[in-house]
């Protein structure tokens, strides 16, 4: 499943928690790339990630908890 992470509307976004979440849910992102993607997301640009389908429900819940707005591409 592909996700487009659109924005983060949390008042005080936790960069470390967001990067860790991206690294955990995405199928092809390591910690270093997750940190870069988090910086891009927090600057206001959308980020595309590939996610494993088996954990999609809990992953989407984790994104909502962090205040990340997303759309499902496929």
N, C-alpha and C positions, 0 to 999 in steps of 0.2 A: 504494500500500500504506500502511495506517495502522499506526503503532506506538504502543504505550503504554509510555513509559519509566517503570519502576517505582521503581528506586532505584539508588544507586551504592554498591557495597560495597568500593571501593578504600580502602586505609588513608589515603592522602594524595591525595584527588582533585585533579586539575589543572583548575581552573575554566576557564582559558583554552583548554586542549585540548578539553574537553568542549563548550564553547560553539562553538568552531571546527568541531568534528565535527557538531554539530546544524545549524549554518548550512550546511555543505557537503552533508549528506545530505538535508536537508528541502527540499521543493519550494516552500515559501511562507514561509520564516523568514529575516529579515535578521540581521545581526550584533547589533544592539541587542536584538531579541527573543530571540535565542539566549542572550545573557547573562542576561536575565530568566528564561528557561526553565531555565537551568543553576542559578540561585539557588533556584528553586522545587524542582527535582529534589534538590539537595543538602540542602534543608530537610526532605526526606522525603515530599514530595507527588508523585504521579505526573503525568506530562506526556504529552499526546498530540501527535504530529507526523505530517504527511503526507510520505511518502517516494516518490521516483521509483523505479519498478520496475526500470529498466535497471541500476542500480548496487546492487541490494539485497544481494547476497552480500558485496561489499566493505564496504558500510555496516554490516551486521550484525557483521562481523568487527571493524570499528573500534570499535563500541560495546562488544563483549565485551572488547577489549583495554584499554579505559578503565575496565572494571569496572562497566559499566552493565547492570542487569538489565532486560529488556524482554519484552513480549509482542506478538505480531502480531495485530492486530484484524481486518484484511482484506487 
